[in-house]
């Protein structure tokens, strides 16, 4: 079983969600034949327009992320537990909630 996950093979929403929790930087660990990951961050800062912003708004409508108050140039997004479960299903990995 590979530790690294080829994120470039996944849709944009999965890539953004993985980046949001740092999965593109740190690799998961393997225990008893299953992959686990404990996020070291849980946010994404996006400009108020563009493809990332549109993707994040779609994810927000599905309940995978929540957003903060828009700033002058951008907005922060955070993953929800539902979003972590969704990402875990897509990548076949157990993701711990960073708030626990």
Secondary structure, 3 states (H helix, E strand, C coil): CCCCCCHHHCCHHHHHHHHHCCCCCCCCEEECCEEEEECCCCCEEEECCCHHHHHHHHHHHHCCEEECCCCCCEEEEEECHHHHHHHHHHHCCEEECCCC
